[in-house]
Amino acid sequence: VPDGVHPLLEALYYFFALINLMCNMACVSAVACVNILGTSLGLRGPDGSVRQAADGMHQQRSHIFWFFGAGLVSCSFAMLLMAWIKMQTLAALSCSIVLLWGLASGVRRALQMKILFRYNDHEVVKVDDMLTSETVGPESFVRQLGVDSDTLAQLLVNIRQRRHENKLPPA
């Protein structure tokens, strides 16, 4: 930071730079932990661990998005402040307009994606729903998983028939 800069501008720049660094580090470390630990639990854990891993990963999703968004916003504010600290007025004003436009566009786009990919918790598809569905039989589900075993497909058909006959709820 050059000499003669107002102390408040300098303090705000360092504040937003620090928030940017910390939020981005938190985002990257959370994503790494979720990807490594979640998939390990799902692939190597005991019965029910796939659901536990998926639920845990889903719970962490909003925290990760908040860290990511806060990092982007604080980075934008730090750049905005640096423009006013280092540049002449006209150049700083031009950069500020572009930065604020980019920030507003990013927020608008993020809100559009949130609406595009929104779903309610009661709409979540479970594996049991697919196995008992009339439109997607267990045979095609097993083939989608890459299993081409007629014995496994027959076992799933038998389970579906027994549940249907006994009116048992899906496990």
C-alpha positions in Angstrom: 0.0 0.0 0.0 1.5 3.4 -1.0 2.3 6.0 1.6 -0.3 8.7 2.4 -3.3 6.3 2.0 -6.1 7.0 4.4 -5.9 4.5 7.2 -9.5 3.4 6.9 -9.1 2.5 3.2 -6.0 0.6 4.1 -7.6 -1.2 7.0 -10.7 -2.1 4.9 -8.5 -3.5 2.1 -6.6 -5.7 4.5 -9.8 -6.8 6.1 -11.4 -7.9 2.8 -8.2 -9.5 1.6 -8.1 -11.5 4.9 -11.7 -12.5 4.6 -11.1 -13.5 1.0 -8.2 -15.7 2.0 -9.9 -17.4 4.9 -13.2 -18.0 3.1 -11.4 -19.5 0.1 -9.2 -21.7 2.3 -12.3 -22.9 4.2 -14.1 -23.6 0.9 -11.3 -25.6 -0.5 -10.6 -27.6 2.7 -14.3 -28.3 3.2 -14.7 -29.5 -0.4 -11.6 -31.7 -0.1 -12.8 -33.2 3.2 -16.3 -33.8 1.9 -15.0 -35.5 -1.3 -12.4 -37.6 0.5 -14.3 -38.6 3.6 -17.7 -38.8 2.1 -16.7 -41.1 -0.7 -14.6 -43.2 1.6 -17.5 -43.7 4.0 -19.9 -44.4 1.1 -17.6 -47.0 -0.5 -16.0 -48.6 2.5 -18.4 -48.1 5.4 -20.8 -50.5 7.0 -24.4 -51.0 5.8 -26.3 -47.7 5.5 -23.1 -45.8 5.0 -23.9 -44.7 1.4 -27.1 -42.9 2.7 -25.1 -41.5 5.6 -22.4 -40.2 3.3 -24.9 -38.7 0.9 -26.8 -37.0 3.7 -23.6 -35.6 5.2 -22.4 -34.3 1.9 -25.7 -32.7 1.2 -25.7 -31.0 4.7 -22.2 -29.5 4.0 -23.2 -28.2 0.6 -24.8 -24.9 1.8 -21.8 -24.1 4.1 -19.4 -24.6 1.1 -21.5 -22.4 -1.1 -21.5 -19.7 1.6 -17.7 -19.8 2.0 -17.3 -19.7 -1.8 -19.7 -16.8 -2.2 -18.2 -14.8 0.7 -14.7 -15.4 -0.8 -15.8 -14.0 -4.1 -17.5 -11.0 -2.7 -14.7 -10.1 -0.3 -12.2 -10.5 -3.2 -14.3 -8.1 -5.3 -14.4 -5.6 -2.4 -10.6 -5.9 -1.9 -10.0 -5.3 -5.6 -12.4 -2.3 -5.5 -10.5 -0.8 -2.6 -7.1 -1.5 -4.2 -8.3 0.3 -7.4 -9.0 3.4 -5.3 -5.8 3.1 -3.4 -3.4 2.7 -6.4 -5.2 4.4 -9.3 -6.1 7.8 -10.4 -9.8 8.8 -10.0 -10.9 8.2 -13.6 -9.2 4.7 -13.7 -10.5 3.8 -10.3 -14.0 4.8 -11.2 -13.9 2.8 -14.4 -12.6 -0.3 -12.6 -15.2 0.2 -9.9 -18.0 0.2 -12.4 -16.7 -2.9 -14.1 -16.2 -4.7 -10.7 -19.6 -3.8 -9.4 -21.2 -4.9 -12.7 -19.4 -8.2 -12.5 -20.4 -8.7 -8.9 -24.0 -7.9 -9.6 -24.0 -10.2 -12.7 -22.4 -13.0 -10.6 -25.0 -12.7 -7.9 -27.8 -12.6 -10.4 -26.5 -15.7 -12.2 -26.0 -17.6 -8.9 -29.7 -16.8 -8.0 -30.8 -18.1 -11.4 -28.9 -21.3 -10.9 -30.3 -21.7 -7.4 -33.8 -21.5 -8.9 -32.9 -23.8 -11.8 -31.6 -26.6 -9.6 -34.0 -26.2 -6.7 -36.0 -29.1 -5.4 -37.9 -29.9 -2.2 -36.8 -32.6 0.2 -40.0 -34.6 -0.3 -39.1 -34.9 -4.0 -35.8 -36.7 -3.3 -35.6 -40.0 -5.2 -34.4 -43.0 -3.1 -33.0 -46.2 -4.4 -36.1 -48.1 -3.1 -38.3 -45.8 -5.1 -36.5 -46.8 -8.3 -36.6 -50.5 -7.4 -40.3 -50.5 -6.8 -41.2 -48.2 -9.7 -43.3 -49.5 -12.5 -41.6 -47.4 -15.1 -38.0 -48.3 -14.1 -37.7 -51.9 -13.2 -34.9 -53.4 -11.1 -33.4 -55.0 -14.2 -32.7 -51.7 -15.9 -31.5 -50.2 -12.7 -29.0 -53.0 -12.2 -27.8 -52.6 -15.8 -27.3 -48.8 -15.2 -25.1 -49.7 -12.3 -23.0 -51.7 -14.7 -24.0 -55.1 -13.3 -25.1 -57.6 -15.9 -25.9 -60.4 -13.6 -29.2 -62.2 -14.3 -29.1 -63.7 -10.8 -28.9 -60.3 -9.2 -31.7 -59.0 -11.5 -33.9 -62.0 -10.6 -33.2 -61.5 -6.9 -34.4 -57.9 -7.2 -37.5 -59.0 -9.1 -38.3 -61.5 -6.3 -37.8 -58.8 -3.6 -40.1 -56.4 -5.5 -42.8 -59.1 -5.9 -42.6 -60.1 -2.2 -42.9 -56.5 -1.1 -45.9 -56.0 -3.5 -47.6 -59.2 -2.3 -47.0 -58.5 1.4 -47.5 -54.7 1.1 -44.3 -54.2 3.0 -42.9 -50.7 3.0 -39.6 -50.2 1.2 -36.6 -50.7 3.4 
